[in-house]
Amino acid sequence: MKNCKLCNLSRVCNDLPGVCILIPYAAVAVVAVTIGYLFVTQELLA
């Protein structure tokens, strides 16, 4: 993979071709965990 148009990190994608596939899933997972954590903490504090 010489060019990675999804994440525009050609240097990283050349070293790790799977990075471009994993970045969107990792972003979704981080957002989901953050929202879940905030929801749980708000419910416990309320």
PDB file of N, CA, C, O and CB in Angstrom:
ATOM      1  N   MET A   1       0.842  -1.184   0.000  1.00  0.00           N
ATOM      2  CA  MET A   1       0.000   0.000   0.000  1.00  0.00           C
ATOM      3  C   MET A   1       0.883   1.241   0.000  1.00  0.00           C
ATOM      4  O   MET A   1       1.359   1.669   1.052  1.00  0.00           O
ATOM      5  CB  MET A   1      -0.956   0.002   1.218  1.00  0.00           C
ATOM      6  N   LYS A   2       1.097   1.809  -1.158  1.00  0.00           N
ATOM      7  CA  LYS A   2       1.924   3.012  -1.229  1.00  0.00           C
ATOM      8  C   LYS A   2       1.130   4.241  -0.831  1.00  0.00           C
ATOM      9  O   LYS A   2       1.654   5.137  -0.169  1.00  0.00           O
ATOM     10  CB  LYS A   2       2.492   3.190  -2.634  1.00  0.00           C
ATOM     11  N   ASN A   3      -0.120   4.287  -1.227  1.00  0.00           N
ATOM     12  CA  ASN A   3      -0.959   5.432  -0.892  1.00  0.00           C
ATOM     13  C   ASN A   3      -2.114   4.989  -0.031  1.00  0.00           C
ATOM     14  O   ASN A   3      -2.777   3.993  -0.322  1.00  0.00           O
ATOM     15  CB  ASN A   3      -1.472   6.126  -2.155  1.00  0.00           C
ATOM     16  N   CYS A   4      -2.348   5.725   1.017  1.00  0.00           N
ATOM     17  CA  CYS A   4      -3.479   5.430   1.887  1.00  0.00           C
ATOM     18  C   CYS A   4      -4.343   6.668   1.924  1.00  0.00           C
ATOM     19  O   CYS A   4      -4.012   7.638   2.606  1.00  0.00           O
ATOM     20  CB  CYS A   4      -3.019   5.006   3.326  1.00  0.00           C
ATOM     21  N   LYS A   5      -5.445   6.650   1.200  1.00  0.00           N
ATOM     22  CA  LYS A   5      -6.283   7.840   1.091  1.00  0.00           C
ATOM     23  C   LYS A   5      -7.253   7.967   2.252  1.00  0.00           C
ATOM     24  O   LYS A   5      -7.797   9.045   2.492  1.00  0.00           O
ATOM     25  CB  LYS A   5      -7.048   7.819  -0.209  1.00  0.00           C
ATOM     26  N   LEU A   6      -7.477   6.860   2.984  1.00  0.00           N
ATOM     27  CA  LEU A   6      -8.445   6.923   4.071  1.00  0.00           C
ATOM     28  C   LEU A   6      -7.938   7.755   5.241  1.00  0.00           C
ATOM     29  O   LEU A   6      -8.663   8.604   5.760  1.00  0.00           O
ATOM     30  CB  LEU A   6      -8.786   5.527   4.543  1.00  0.00           C
ATOM     31  N   CYS A   7      -6.704   7.517   5.656  1.00  0.00           N
ATOM     32  CA  CYS A   7      -6.215   8.209   6.848  1.00  0.00           C
ATOM     33  C   CYS A   7      -5.121   9.207   6.536  1.00  0.00           C
ATOM     34  O   CYS A   7      -4.684   9.934   7.427  1.00  0.00           O
ATOM     35  CB  CYS A   7      -5.711   7.215   7.850  1.00  0.00           C
ATOM     36  N   ASN A   8      -4.661   9.261   5.276  1.00  0.00           N
ATOM     37  CA  ASN A   8      -3.641  10.219   4.842  1.00  0.00           C
ATOM     38  C   ASN A   8      -2.363  10.127   5.670  1.00  0.00           C
ATOM     39  O   ASN A   8      -1.668  11.125   5.860  1.00  0.00           O
ATOM     40  CB  ASN A   8      -4.191  11.627   4.917  1.00  0.00           C
ATOM     41  N   LEU A   9      -2.059   8.933   6.157  1.00  0.00           N
ATOM     42  CA  LEU A   9      -0.812   8.716   6.888  1.00  0.00           C
ATOM     43  C   LEU A   9      -0.009   7.670   6.133  1.00  0.00           C
ATOM     44  O   LEU A   9       0.144   6.536   6.588  1.00  0.00           O
ATOM     45  CB  LEU A   9      -1.079   8.269   8.369  1.00  0.00           C
ATOM     46  N   SER A  10       0.499   8.064   4.976  1.00  0.00           N
ATOM     47  CA  SER A  10       1.147   7.088   4.103  1.00  0.00           C
ATOM     48  C   SER A  10       2.344   6.433   4.772  1.00  0.00           C
ATOM     49  O   SER A  10       2.614   5.254   4.541  1.00  0.00           O
ATOM     50  CB  SER A  10       1.582   7.748   2.813  1.00  0.00           C
ATOM     51  N   ARG A  11       3.064   7.182   5.597  1.00  0.00           N
ATOM     52  CA  ARG A  11       4.251   6.612   6.243  1.00  0.00           C
ATOM     53  C   ARG A  11       3.840   5.505   7.209  1.00  0.00           C
ATOM     54  O   ARG A  11       4.454   4.438   7.235  1.00  0.00           O
ATOM     55  CB  ARG A  11       5.052   7.710   6.989  1.00  0.00           C
ATOM     56  N   VAL A  12       2.806   5.760   7.998  1.00  0.00           N
ATOM     57  CA  VAL A  12       2.338   4.752   8.946  1.00  0.00           C
ATOM     58  C   VAL A  12       1.713   3.579   8.208  1.00  0.00           C
ATOM     59  O   VAL A  12       1.937   2.424   8.570  1.00  0.00           O
ATOM     60  CB  VAL A  12       1.329   5.359   9.931  1.00  0.00           C
ATOM     61  N   CYS A  13       0.928   3.872   7.172  1.00  0.00           N
ATOM     62  CA  CYS A  13       0.235   2.809   6.446  1.00  0.00           C
ATOM     63  C   CYS A  13       1.203   1.935   5.667  1.00  0.00           C
ATOM     64  O   CYS A  13       0.932   0.755   5.445  1.00  0.00           O
ATOM     65  CB  CYS A  13      -0.796   3.403   5.502  1.00  0.00           C
ATOM     66  N   ASN A  14       2.329   2.499   5.249  1.00  0.00           N
ATOM     67  CA  ASN A  14       3.322   1.676   4.565  1.00  0.00           C
ATOM     68  C   ASN A  14       3.924   0.672   5.538  1.00  0.00           C
ATOM     69  O   ASN A  14       4.220  -0.463   5.164  1.00  0.00           O
ATOM     70  CB  ASN A  14       4.428   2.554   3.943  1.00  0.00           C
ATOM     71  N   ASP A  15       4.103   1.092   6.790  1.00  0.00           N
ATOM     72  CA  ASP A  15       4.658   0.195   7.798  1.00  0.00           C
ATOM     73  C   ASP A  15       3.600  -0.792   8.280  1.00  0.00           C
ATOM     74  O   ASP A  15       3.882  -1.979   8.440  1.00  0.00           O
ATOM     75  CB  ASP A  15       5.219   0.996   8.981  1.00  0.00           C
ATOM     76  N   LEU A  16       2.382  -0.301   8.510  1.00  0.00           N
ATOM     77  CA  LEU A  16       1.302  -1.131   9.028  1.00  0.00           C
ATOM     78  C   LEU A  16       0.072  -0.961   8.141  1.00  0.00           C
ATOM     79  O   LEU A  16      -0.725  -0.050   8.367  1.00  0.00           O
ATOM     80  CB  LEU A  16       0.976  -0.766  10.503  1.00  0.00           C
ATOM     81  N   PRO A  17      -0.097  -1.818   7.140  1.00  0.00           N
ATOM     82  CA  PRO A  17      -1.208  -1.663   6.196  1.00  0.00           C
ATOM     83  C   PRO A  17      -2.575  -1.732   6.853  1.00  0.00           C
ATOM     84  O   PRO A  17      -3.535  -1.166   6.331  1.00  0.00           O
ATOM     85  CB  PRO A  17      -1.122  -2.715   5.136  1.00  0.00           C
ATOM     86  N   GLY A  18      -2.685  -2.410   7.982  1.00  0.00           N
ATOM     87  CA  GLY A  18      -3.982  -2.549   8.628  1.00  0.00           C
ATOM     88  C   GLY A  18      -4.428  -1.314   9.389  1.00  0.00           C
ATOM     89  O   GLY A  18      -5.569  -1.243   9.846  1.00  0.00           O
ATOM     90  N   VAL A  19      -3.528  -0.328   9.531  1.00  0.00           N
ATOM     91  CA  VAL A  19      -3.852   0.846  10.332  1.00  0.00           C
ATOM     92  C   VAL A  19      -5.046   1.589   9.745  1.00  0.00           C
ATOM     93  O   VAL A  19      -5.934   2.016  10.483  1.00  0.00           O
ATOM     94  CB  VAL A  19      -2.644   1.779  10.428  1.00  0.00           C
ATOM     95  N   CYS A  20      -5.072   1.745   8.431  1.00  0.00           N
ATOM     96  CA  CYS A  20      -6.165   2.494   7.801  1.00  0.00           C
ATOM     97  C   CYS A  20      -7.503   1.801   8.003  1.00  0.00           C
ATOM     98  O   CYS A  20      -8.545   2.455   8.035  1.00  0.00           O
ATOM     99  CB  CYS A  20      -5.896   2.674   6.308  1.00  0.00           C
ATOM    100  N   ILE A  21      -7.480   0.490   8.138  1.00  0.00           N
ATOM    101  CA  ILE A  21      -8.728  -0.245   8.349  1.00  0.00           C
ATOM    102  C   ILE A  21      -9.141  -0.122   9.816  1.00  0.00           C
ATOM    103  O   ILE A  21     -10.331  -0.054  10.124  1.00  0.00           O
ATOM    104  CB  ILE A  21      -8.569  -1.746   7.943  1.00  0.00           C
ATOM    105  N   LEU A  22      -8.166  -0.092  10.713  1.00  0.00           N
ATOM    106  CA  LEU A  22      -8.468  -0.090  12.141  1.00  0.00           C
ATOM    107  C   LEU A  22      -8.791   1.278  12.704  1.00  0.00           C
ATOM    108  O   LEU A  22      -9.516   1.376  13.694  1.00  0.00           O
ATOM    109  CB  LEU A  22      -7.326  -0.659  12.888  1.00  0.00           C
ATOM    110  N   ILE A  23      -8.269   2.350  12.093  1.00  0.00           N
ATOM    111  CA  ILE A  23      -8.469   3.691  12.644  1.00  0.00           C
ATOM    112  C   ILE A  23      -9.947   4.056  12.795  1.00  0.00           C
ATOM    113  O   ILE A  23     -10.326   4.547  13.858  1.00  0.00           O
ATOM    114  CB  ILE A  23      -7.783   4.714  11.764  1.00  0.00           C
ATOM    115  N   PRO A  24     -10.814   3.840  11.780  1.00  0.00           N
ATOM    116  CA  PRO A  24     -12.232   4.190  11.980  1.00  0.00           C
ATOM    117  C   PRO A  24     -12.880   3.392  13.100  1.00  0.00           C
ATOM    118  O   PRO A  24     -13.658   3.941  13.880  1.00  0.00           O
ATOM    119  CB  PRO A  24     -13.007   3.971  10.696  1.00  0.00           C
ATOM    120  N   TYR A  25     -12.571   2.108  13.189  1.00  0.00           N
ATOM    121  CA  TYR A  25     -13.146   1.281  14.252  1.00  0.00           C
ATOM    122  C   TYR A  25     -12.635   1.733  15.618  1.00  0.00           C
ATOM    123  O   TYR A  25     -13.395   1.758  16.586  1.00  0.00           O
ATOM    124  CB  TYR A  25     -12.811  -0.206  14.023  1.00  0.00           C
ATOM    125  N   ALA A  26     -11.366   2.086  15.704  1.00  0.00           N
ATOM    126  CA  ALA A  26     -10.800   2.554  16.962  1.00  0.00           C
ATOM    127  C   ALA A  26     -11.458   3.864  17.384  1.00  0.00           C
ATOM    128  O   ALA A  26     -11.746   4.068  18.564  1.00  0.00           O
ATOM    129  CB  ALA A  26      -9.277   2.734  16.837  1.00  0.00           C
ATOM    130  N   ALA A  27     -11.696   4.750  16.419  1.00  0.00           N
ATOM    131  CA  ALA A  27     -12.338   6.025  16.738  1.00  0.00           C
ATOM    132  C   ALA A  27     -13.751   5.799  17.269  1.00  0.00           C
ATOM    133  O   ALA A  27     -14.155   6.420  18.252  1.00  0.00           O
ATOM    134  CB  ALA A  27     -12.376   6.936  15.498  1.00  0.00           C
ATOM    135  N   VAL A  28     -14.498   4.911  16.619  1.00  0.00           N
ATOM    136  CA  VAL A  28     -15.864   4.607  17.065  1.00  0.00           C
ATOM    137  C   VAL A  28     -15.830   3.989  18.459  1.00  0.00           C
ATOM    138  O   VAL A  28     -16.661   4.319  19.305  1.00  0.00           O
ATOM    139  CB  VAL A  28     -16.572   3.650  16.067  1.00  0.00           C
ATOM    140  N   ALA A  29     -14.879   3.098  18.700  1.00  0.00           N
ATOM    141  CA  ALA A  29     -14.781   2.458  20.007  1.00  0.00           C
ATOM    142  C   ALA A  29     -14.456   3.478  21.095  1.00  0.00           C
ATOM    143  O   ALA A  29     -15.024   3.419  22.185  1.00  0.00           O
ATOM    144  CB  ALA A  29     -13.719   1.356  19.982  1.00  0.00           C
ATOM    145  N   VAL A  30     -13.557   4.402  20.815  1.00  0.00           N
ATOM    146  CA  VAL A  30     -13.196   5.424  21.797  1.00  0.00           C
ATOM    147  C   VAL A  30     -14.403   6.298  22.119  1.00  0.00           C
ATOM    148  O   VAL A  30     -14.667   6.596  23.284  1.00  0.00           O
ATOM    149  CB  VAL A  30     -12.030   6.290  21.279  1.00  0.00           C
ATOM    150  N   VAL A  31     -15.131   6.706  21.087  1.00  0.00           N
ATOM    151  CA  VAL A  31     -16.317   7.544  21.307  1.00  0.00           C
ATOM    152  C   VAL A  31     -17.365   6.784  22.113  1.00  0.00           C
ATOM    153  O   VAL A  31     -17.955   7.337  23.041  1.00  0.00           O
ATOM    154  CB  VAL A  31     -16.915   8.009  19.960  1.00  0.00           C
ATOM    155  N   ALA A  32     -17.600   5.518  21.765  1.00  0.00           N
ATOM    156  CA  ALA A  32     -18.608   4.720  22.465  1.00  0.00           C
ATOM    157  C   ALA A  32     -18.226   4.530  23.935  1.00  0.00           C
ATOM    158  O   ALA A  32     -19.076   4.646  24.817  1.00  0.00           O
ATOM    159  CB  ALA A  32     -18.782   3.351  21.779  1.00  0.00           C
ATOM    160  N   VAL A  33     -16.963   4.240  24.195  1.00  0.00           N
ATOM    161  CA  VAL A  33     -16.518   4.045  25.576  1.00  0.00           C
ATOM    162  C   VAL A  33     -16.627   5.353  26.356  1.00  0.00           C
ATOM    163  O   VAL A  33     -17.034   5.352  27.518  1.00  0.00           O
ATOM    164  CB  VAL A  33     -15.065   3.516  25.611  1.00  0.00           C
ATOM    165  N   THR A  34     -16.268   6.457  25.727  1.00  0.00           N
ATOM    166  CA  THR A  34     -16.343   7.758  26.400  1.00  0.00           C
ATOM    167  C   THR A  34     -17.777   8.111  26.747  1.00  0.00           C
ATOM    168  O   THR A  34     -18.058   8.541  27.865  1.00  0.00           O
ATOM    169  CB  THR A  34     -15.735   8.853  25.523  1.00  0.00           C
ATOM    170  N   ILE A  35     -18.692   7.934  25.793  1.00  0.00           N
ATOM    171  CA  ILE A  35     -20.098   8.239  26.045  1.00  0.00           C
ATOM    172  C   ILE A  35     -20.654   7.308  27.123  1.00  0.00           C
ATOM    173  O   ILE A  35     -21.385   7.749  28.009  1.00  0.00           O
ATOM    174  CB  ILE A  35     -20.926   8.114  24.744  1.00  0.00           C
ATOM    175  N   GLY A  36     -20.312   6.040  27.049  1.00  0.00           N
ATOM    176  CA  GLY A  36     -20.764   5.094  28.060  1.00  0.00           C
ATOM    177  C   GLY A  36     -20.235   5.442  29.435  1.00  0.00           C
ATOM    178  O   GLY A  36     -20.971   5.368  30.419  1.00  0.00           O
ATOM    179  N   TYR A  37     -18.972   5.821  29.518  1.00  0.00           N
ATOM    180  CA  TYR A  37     -18.374   6.190  30.799  1.00  0.00           C
ATOM    181  C   TYR A  37     -19.059   7.424  31.379  1.00  0.00           C
ATOM    182  O   TYR A  37     -19.385   7.463  32.565  1.00  0.00           O
ATOM    183  CB  TYR A  37     -16.869   6.445  30.636  1.00  0.00           C
ATOM    184  N   LEU A  38     -19.273   8.429  30.534  1.00  0.00           N
ATOM    185  CA  LEU A  38     -19.938   9.643  31.006  1.00  0.00           C
ATOM    186  C   LEU A  38     -21.354   9.344  31.461  1.00  0.00           C
ATOM    187  O   LEU A  38     -21.806   9.867  32.479  1.00  0.00           O
ATOM    188  CB  LEU A  38     -19.954  10.709  29.910  1.00  0.00           C
ATOM    189  N   PHE A  39     -22.057   8.505  30.713  1.00  0.00           N
ATOM    190  CA  PHE A  39     -23.434   8.161  31.078  1.00  0.00           C
ATOM    191  C   PHE A  39     -23.468   7.447  32.424  1.00  0.00           C
ATOM    192  O   PHE A  39     -24.287   7.783  33.280  1.00  0.00           O
ATOM    193  CB  PHE A  39     -24.078   7.278  29.991  1.00  0.00           C
ATOM    194  N   VAL A  40     -22.595   6.473  32.619  1.00  0.00           N
ATOM    195  CA  VAL A  40     -22.559   5.711  33.869  1.00  0.00           C
ATOM    196  C   VAL A  40     -22.204   6.607  35.041  1.00  0.00           C
ATOM    197  O   VAL A  40     -22.829   6.529  36.098  1.00  0.00           O
ATOM    198  CB  VAL A  40     -21.558   4.561  33.769  1.00  0.00           C
ATOM    199  N   THR A  41     -21.200   7.459  34.856  1.00  0.00           N
ATOM    200  CA  THR A  41     -20.797   8.328  35.963  1.00  0.00           C
ATOM    201  C   THR A  41     -21.909   9.324  36.306  1.00  0.00           C
ATOM    202  O   THR A  41     -22.128   9.624  37.480  1.00  0.00           O
ATOM    203  CB  THR A  41     -19.498   9.081  35.610  1.00  0.00           C
ATOM    204  N   GLN A  42     -22.601   9.832  35.306  1.00  0.00           N
ATOM    205  CA  GLN A  42     -23.685  10.774  35.570  1.00  0.00           C
ATOM    206  C   GLN A  42     -24.833  10.069  36.291  1.00  0.00           C
ATOM    207  O   GLN A  42     -25.448  10.646  37.188  1.00  0.00           O
ATOM    208  CB  GLN A  42     -24.184  11.412  34.254  1.00  0.00           C
ATOM    209  N   GLU A  43     -25.120   8.843  35.911  1.00  0.00           N
ATOM    210  CA  GLU A  43     -26.194   8.101  36.560  1.00  0.00           C
ATOM    211  C   GLU A  43     -25.832   7.765  37.999  1.00  0.00           C
ATOM    212  O   GLU A  43     -26.698   7.783  38.874  1.00  0.00           O
ATOM    213  CB  GLU A  43     -26.504   6.822  35.783  1.00  0.00           C
ATOM    214  N   LEU A  44     -24.575   7.462  38.255  1.00  0.00           N
ATOM    215  CA  LEU A  44     -24.156   7.116  39.611  1.00  0.00           C
ATOM    216  C   LEU A  44     -24.110   8.349  40.496  1.00  0.00           C
ATOM    217  O   LEU A  44     -24.401   8.271  41.689  1.00  0.00           O
ATOM    218  CB  LEU A  44     -22.789   6.433  39.592  1.00  0.00           C
ATOM    219  N   LEU A  45     -23.746   9.487  39.920  1.00  0.00           N
ATOM    220  CA  LEU A  45     -23.649  10.710  40.711  1.00  0.00           C
ATOM    221  C   LEU A  45     -25.023  11.346  40.943  1.00  0.00           C
ATOM    222  O   LEU A  45     -25.206  12.107  41.894  1.00  0.00           O
ATOM    223  CB  LEU A  45     -22.722  11.709  40.019  1.00  0.00           C
ATOM    224  N   ALA A  46     -25.967  11.037  40.089  1.00  0.00           N
ATOM    225  CA  ALA A  46     -27.290  11.675  40.194  1.00  0.00           C
ATOM    226  C   ALA A  46     -28.084  11.121  41.378  1.00  0.00           C
ATOM    227  O   ALA A  46     -29.215  11.544  41.615  1.00  0.00           O
ATOM    228  CB  ALA A  46     -28.088  11.472  38.891  1.00  0.00           C
TER     229      ALA A  46
END
